[in-house]
Amino acid sequence: MKKITILTILLIITGYTLYSQKTRDVLYIKNGSIINGTLMEITDNQYKIRTSDGSIFVFPAADVDKFVKEAPGFDGRTK
């Protein structure tokens, strides 16, 4: 019984940490720009995204190459 309880707690903690990984929305614009932020709205003809500094950008769908959700990577310590 004790092993089952410990195993259940470990599975819950593991699942919680995997679920809580933060992702960011990334818009790739056809002119080569990459916009990171939080996607606020997608309609048939435009994408609205808020950047980390609070700016809101609206791009026509014709100008957007692709939209993805990315998990931020860790490049290691700075020297």
C-alpha positions as CSV (number, residue, x, y, z in Angstrom):
1,M,0.0,0.0,0.0
2,K,2.9,2.4,0.8
3,K,4.6,1.7,-2.5
4,I,1.4,2.5,-4.4
5,T,0.9,5.7,-2.6
6,I,4.5,6.8,-3.3
7,L,4.3,5.8,-6.9
8,T,1.0,7.7,-7.3
9,I,2.6,10.9,-5.8
10,L,5.6,10.6,-8.1
11,L,3.4,10.2,-11.2
12,I,1.4,13.2,-10.2
13,I,4.5,15.3,-9.7
14,T,6.0,14.2,-12.9
15,G,2.8,14.8,-14.9
16,Y,2.5,18.2,-13.3
17,T,6.0,19.3,-14.2
18,L,5.6,18.1,-17.8
19,Y,2.3,19.9,-18.2
20,S,3.5,23.1,-16.7
21,Q,6.3,23.7,-19.3
22,K,5.8,27.1,-20.7
23,T,5.4,27.5,-24.5
24,R,5.5,30.6,-26.5
25,D,3.7,31.5,-29.7
26,V,5.9,32.3,-32.6
27,L,4.9,33.9,-35.9
28,Y,7.2,33.5,-38.9
29,I,6.6,36.4,-41.3
30,K,7.3,36.0,-45.0
31,N,9.8,38.9,-45.0
32,G,12.0,36.8,-42.6
33,S,10.9,38.4,-39.3
34,I,10.2,36.2,-36.3
35,I,7.7,37.5,-33.7
36,N,7.6,35.9,-30.2
37,G,4.7,36.6,-27.9
38,T,1.3,35.5,-26.9
39,L,-1.2,35.0,-29.8
40,M,-4.4,36.9,-28.9
41,E,-6.6,36.2,-31.9
42,I,-6.6,34.4,-35.2
43,T,-9.2,35.2,-37.8
44,D,-9.6,34.3,-41.4
45,N,-7.5,37.3,-42.6
46,Q,-5.3,38.4,-39.6
47,Y,-3.1,37.3,-36.7
48,K,-2.9,39.4,-33.5
49,I,0.0,38.8,-31.2
50,R,1.2,40.5,-27.9
51,T,4.9,40.7,-27.3
52,S,6.6,40.5,-23.9
53,D,6.8,44.3,-23.7
54,G,3.1,44.7,-24.1
55,S,3.1,45.8,-27.8
56,I,0.3,44.4,-29.9
57,F,1.0,43.6,-33.6
58,V,-1.6,42.7,-36.2
59,F,-0.4,40.9,-39.4
60,P,-2.5,40.0,-42.4
61,A,-2.7,36.3,-42.9
62,A,-1.2,36.7,-46.4
63,D,2.0,38.0,-44.8
64,V,2.3,35.1,-42.2
65,D,4.4,32.2,-43.3
66,K,3.6,29.9,-40.3
67,F,2.5,29.9,-36.7
68,V,4.0,27.5,-34.1
69,K,4.1,27.0,-30.4
70,E,7.7,26.5,-29.1
71,A,9.1,25.5,-25.8
72,P,11.9,27.9,-24.9
73,G,15.3,26.1,-25.0
74,F,18.2,26.4,-22.6
75,D,21.5,27.2,-24.3
76,G,23.6,26.8,-21.2
77,R,25.4,29.2,-19.0
78,T,26.8,32.4,-20.4
79,K,30.5,32.9,-20.1
